[in-house]
Amino acid sequence: MQENKLANEVYDVIEEKVQDETFSVEFIDEVDYKEKEYIFVRYTIKGDPTEYLGWYYRKDGELVHDVTREIGNEND
């Protein structure tokens, strides 16, 4: 049940970020990093070969975006 809640939250924040683009989440992982619990999300946007890694954390119970990095593309 907890995993589904996290997945739903992740989809909501990414959907807001990419607007009308179609995206696919490749994985979601929770990691403790520098005394903060982060949620790492790897996703792709349809039509874009780049893969993205978004870092999120919780603040006041809400999932907050920290940073997103491009981590590669299929043509490299």
Buried (B, 14 or more C-beta within 10 A) or exposed (E): EEEEEBEEBBBEBBEEBBEEEEBEBEEBEEEEEEEEEBBBBBBBBEEEEEBBBBBBBEEEEEBEBEEBEEEEEEEE
